[in-house]
Amino acid sequence: MTARLHTPDDAPGVPAAELRGSWVPLPERGRIRARGVIERVTIAPASATPSFAVHARLDRDGRIGAGESVRIIWMGQRRVPGIQAGAALRFEGMLSRVAGTPTVYNPRYEIIGRPEEN
């Protein structure tokens, strides 16, 4: 069975015309493709299993889950080059709810913007 990506076009029972300028809520679980800006970064302490986590606020341009936050976790990493607060990225992966928070582990990602340097 092939996993399907959830996009605004997948909104069941909602005509495409109604989706323009709107957004589709995040599913409870499933494969997603989204774009957002990193709001905060969390690095696991040295005594813990290596992981690097960020919270990203999803864009409001008709992408799935617009305006919601998603936690993205890279397991086995203490840092991910280029991933920092303020960076914009596209990512794709399996979404699940962990303690009620939408979470994606080890996503495929592309950095599409970096915070301006002062």
Backbone bond lengths (Angstrom), bond angles and torsions (degrees), N, CA, C in turn:
res aa  C-N    CA-C-N  psi(-1)  N-CA   C-N-CA  omega(-1)  CA-C   N-CA-C  phi
1 M - - - 1.455 - - 1.523 109.08 -
2 T 1.311 117.34 132.07 1.449 122.43 -179.44 1.521 109.65 -93.75
3 A 1.336 115.75 134.32 1.460 119.95 177.62 1.523 109.29 -72.95
4 R 1.310 116.03 140.30 1.459 121.13 177.95 1.512 110.14 -99.32
5 L 1.318 116.36 141.42 1.458 120.90 174.09 1.515 108.58 -80.04
6 H 1.312 116.57 135.79 1.457 121.12 175.66 1.518 108.26 -88.95
7 T 1.307 115.83 123.45 1.459 122.66 178.08 1.517 107.56 -134.89
8 P 1.345 118.40 170.21 1.463 118.99 178.43 1.522 112.68 -57.76
9 D 1.343 118.06 -26.36 1.461 120.48 179.87 1.525 112.14 -69.52
10 D 1.331 116.95 -16.23 1.458 121.78 -177.19 1.524 113.55 -88.99
11 A 1.305 118.59 1.48 1.462 120.53 -175.98 1.527 109.52 -63.43
12 P 1.324 117.33 111.05 1.456 119.85 -176.39 1.523 111.84 -67.97
13 G 1.322 114.96 131.08 1.457 120.52 174.51 1.513 115.42 75.57
14 V 1.324 117.64 6.60 1.464 119.96 179.40 1.518 107.99 -112.11
15 P 1.345 117.54 118.22 1.461 119.71 179.15 1.527 110.98 -58.34
16 A 1.347 116.16 143.82 1.470 121.20 -178.21 1.523 111.83 -54.90
17 A 1.337 117.27 -36.47 1.472 120.01 -179.15 1.521 111.56 -61.01
18 E 1.345 117.02 -32.84 1.465 119.95 -179.38 1.525 112.11 -76.28
19 L 1.327 116.89 -17.15 1.459 120.10 -179.04 1.522 112.79 -81.96
20 R 1.323 117.48 -20.17 1.459 119.17 -179.47 1.517 109.58 -61.93
21 G 1.334 116.68 128.72 1.454 121.05 -179.39 1.517 112.27 73.94
22 S 1.316 116.72 8.08 1.445 122.11 -179.44 1.518 108.33 -117.40
23 W 1.315 116.83 -174.79 1.460 120.35 177.29 1.507 109.76 -143.73
24 V 1.314 115.10 159.41 1.453 122.34 -179.30 1.525 107.22 -104.32
25 P 1.328 119.48 129.10 1.466 120.12 179.24 1.527 111.11 -63.14
26 L 1.328 115.70 151.19 1.459 120.31 177.76 1.520 110.20 -62.36
27 P 1.328 116.96 140.85 1.461 119.19 177.28 1.529 110.11 -73.33
28 E 1.314 117.16 166.20 1.469 120.80 175.75 1.519 109.97 -66.26
29 R 1.317 116.54 -38.08 1.459 121.87 176.97 1.514 108.45 -158.89
30 G 1.317 115.85 158.17 1.465 120.52 178.69 1.511 111.17 136.44
31 R 1.308 115.35 174.22 1.457 121.76 -177.91 1.524 109.27 -79.52
32 I 1.330 116.57 131.66 1.463 120.04 178.53 1.522 110.12 -128.78
33 R 1.309 114.55 158.38 1.465 123.63 171.42 1.524 104.39 -130.90
34 A 1.318 117.12 123.35 1.463 120.05 -175.07 1.522 110.65 -146.58
35 R 1.322 115.18 174.46 1.462 122.92 178.91 1.512 107.58 -138.74
36 G 1.336 117.01 139.21 1.452 119.48 -179.26 1.512 112.61 -163.15
37 V 1.321 114.48 179.87 1.464 122.47 179.28 1.521 108.18 -117.55
38 I 1.322 116.04 133.91 1.463 121.21 -178.24 1.522 109.24 -73.16
39 E 1.328 115.76 123.60 1.463 121.96 179.67 1.521 112.34 -92.64
40 R 1.338 116.28 -38.62 1.465 119.11 -179.83 1.516 110.60 -152.90
41 V 1.334 114.28 155.60 1.460 122.60 -177.14 1.523 108.19 -122.15
42 T 1.346 116.77 139.24 1.458 121.92 177.08 1.522 108.53 -127.62
43 I 1.313 116.84 124.93 1.455 122.31 178.44 1.524 107.52 -109.89
44 A 1.325 116.46 130.55 1.474 121.02 -179.43 1.526 109.56 -66.97
45 P 1.332 118.43 145.07 1.466 120.83 177.31 1.533 110.85 -63.68
46 A 1.323 115.90 157.92 1.465 121.76 -177.28 1.528 112.23 -57.67
47 S 1.317 118.05 -29.58 1.471 121.53 -178.33 1.531 112.89 -79.78
48 A 1.324 118.15 -10.47 1.469 122.17 -177.67 1.532 110.54 -97.69
49 T 1.326 115.87 166.79 1.456 121.21 173.84 1.522 108.77 -59.64
50 P 1.340 118.64 134.54 1.462 120.17 -178.21 1.532 112.57 -58.32
51 S 1.314 115.76 127.63 1.460 121.81 171.95 1.519 108.14 -158.91
52 F 1.308 115.64 152.58 1.453 123.12 -179.24 1.519 105.75 -131.70
53 A 1.322 117.58 120.82 1.467 121.22 -175.16 1.515 111.09 -124.72
54 V 1.324 115.72 146.07 1.458 121.57 174.64 1.523 108.32 -134.34
55 H 1.318 115.75 157.68 1.463 122.25 169.20 1.524 105.57 -111.06
56 A 1.318 116.12 127.27 1.458 121.48 179.97 1.519 109.57 -118.09
57 R 1.312 116.63 133.24 1.467 122.74 174.91 1.520 106.42 -89.10
58 L 1.345 117.59 121.74 1.458 121.60 -177.03 1.514 111.12 -74.28
59 D 1.333 115.47 148.65 1.466 122.13 -178.31 1.518 112.15 -67.05
60 R 1.326 115.80 159.36 1.461 122.31 179.64 1.528 111.72 -107.63
61 D 1.318 118.24 34.51 1.465 119.72 -177.67 1.525 111.88 -104.66
62 G 1.301 116.64 36.64 1.458 120.65 179.49 1.510 113.06 89.29
63 R 1.308 117.54 1.74 1.468 120.59 178.19 1.526 109.21 -76.68
64 I 1.299 114.90 159.36 1.463 120.65 -179.46 1.525 111.42 -58.23
65 G 1.308 117.37 137.38 1.456 122.59 174.44 1.506 114.90 66.78
66 A 1.308 117.71 24.60 1.459 120.89 -174.77 1.519 112.18 -51.00
67 G 1.313 115.59 133.14 1.451 121.82 177.87 1.517 113.67 85.22
68 E 1.333 118.08 -10.85 1.460 120.92 177.31 1.523 109.48 -85.85
69 S 1.327 116.33 161.28 1.464 121.29 175.02 1.515 109.59 -102.95
70 V 1.321 114.89 145.25 1.458 122.21 176.93 1.520 107.24 -128.18
71 R 1.324 116.21 136.42 1.461 120.18 173.70 1.523 106.45 -89.96
72 I 1.335 115.93 131.28 1.460 122.25 178.22 1.519 106.57 -117.67
73 I 1.344 116.12 127.61 1.462 120.42 -176.31 1.524 109.68 -125.48
74 W 1.334 114.74 128.01 1.459 121.59 172.46 1.521 106.64 -102.65
75 M 1.329 117.29 109.80 1.464 122.20 -179.85 1.530 109.47 -78.42
76 G 1.341 115.93 143.42 1.453 120.89 178.35 1.514 114.05 79.14
77 Q 1.323 117.87 8.06 1.463 122.37 -178.74 1.523 109.84 -120.91
78 R 1.302 116.41 138.34 1.470 120.27 172.41 1.526 109.82 -94.82
79 R 1.326 117.13 -24.68 1.464 123.02 176.75 1.517 108.29 -148.63
80 V 1.313 116.59 153.70 1.454 122.45 173.70 1.530 105.67 -125.85
81 P 1.328 118.15 114.44 1.463 120.97 -176.67 1.529 112.50 -53.56
82 G 1.327 115.78 133.36 1.456 122.03 177.87 1.515 115.14 84.90
83 I 1.315 117.47 -14.00 1.465 120.53 -179.54 1.525 108.05 -90.42
84 Q 1.335 115.35 113.14 1.458 122.15 -178.89 1.521 109.04 -151.53
85 A 1.315 116.31 163.34 1.463 120.76 179.28 1.529 109.26 -57.40
86 G 1.316 115.85 134.20 1.457 121.87 179.27 1.516 113.94 95.09
87 A 1.324 118.38 -15.53 1.464 121.16 179.51 1.529 109.83 -74.03
88 A 1.329 115.23 142.57 1.464 120.98 176.11 1.526 107.94 -100.09
89 L 1.333 115.98 139.87 1.455 118.61 179.43 1.508 111.80 -146.93
90 R 1.334 114.67 154.86 1.455 123.21 168.48 1.507 105.72 -101.42
91 F 1.324 116.90 140.84 1.451 118.99 177.88 1.523 110.53 -145.88
92 E 1.320 114.04 159.61 1.448 121.32 -178.41 1.523 108.13 -144.81
93 G 1.310 116.63 136.33 1.457 120.23 178.55 1.512 111.56 176.36
94 M 1.320 114.76 -174.92 1.461 121.40 179.48 1.520 109.66 -86.65
95 L 1.309 115.88 123.93 1.456 122.17 179.47 1.520 109.26 -92.96
96 S 1.324 115.99 136.28 1.457 121.56 171.46 1.519 107.20 -140.31
97 R 1.307 116.33 165.76 1.463 120.77 177.51 1.516 108.01 -102.44
98 V 1.334 116.57 123.00 1.455 122.31 177.71 1.515 106.43 -117.70
99 A 1.327 117.45 114.36 1.463 123.48 -174.94 1.532 110.35 52.23
100 G 1.345 116.25 38.47 1.457 121.96 177.41 1.518 115.35 82.72
101 T 1.334 118.32 -4.88 1.465 122.24 -178.45 1.519 110.17 -98.91
102 P 1.351 118.10 127.68 1.463 119.58 175.99 1.536 108.94 -60.86
103 T 1.334 116.96 127.04 1.460 121.81 -173.81 1.519 110.60 -136.10
104 V 1.344 115.45 139.03 1.461 122.25 175.04 1.519 107.24 -124.23
105 Y 1.330 117.07 126.51 1.463 122.21 178.15 1.527 110.33 -99.05
106 N 1.330 115.82 136.80 1.464 123.70 173.79 1.532 113.25 45.10
107 P 1.344 117.40 58.74 1.462 119.41 -176.72 1.529 112.29 -76.31
108 R 1.307 115.33 161.83 1.460 120.80 163.53 1.522 103.51 -78.44
109 Y 1.311 118.12 139.79 1.466 119.22 -177.44 1.511 111.61 -148.97
110 E 1.330 114.33 159.70 1.457 122.65 176.01 1.524 106.89 -139.92
111 I 1.312 116.73 126.65 1.469 120.88 176.65 1.520 106.71 -79.21
112 I 1.339 116.87 124.27 1.467 120.70 -177.06 1.520 112.90 -113.70
113 G 1.325 117.23 -4.15 1.460 121.27 177.19 1.505 110.40 -168.40
114 R 1.302 115.94 147.59 1.455 120.86 179.63 1.525 109.03 -120.33
115 P 1.343 116.72 153.04 1.459 118.22 177.57 1.524 109.70 -64.24
116 E 1.325 115.34 146.35 1.465 119.32 178.65 1.495 110.37 -64.74
117 E 1.305 116.52 139.37 1.451 121.07 179.14 1.520 108.61 -88.59
118 N 1.316 116.12 136.05 1.470 120.77 179.86 1.510 110.41 -92.63
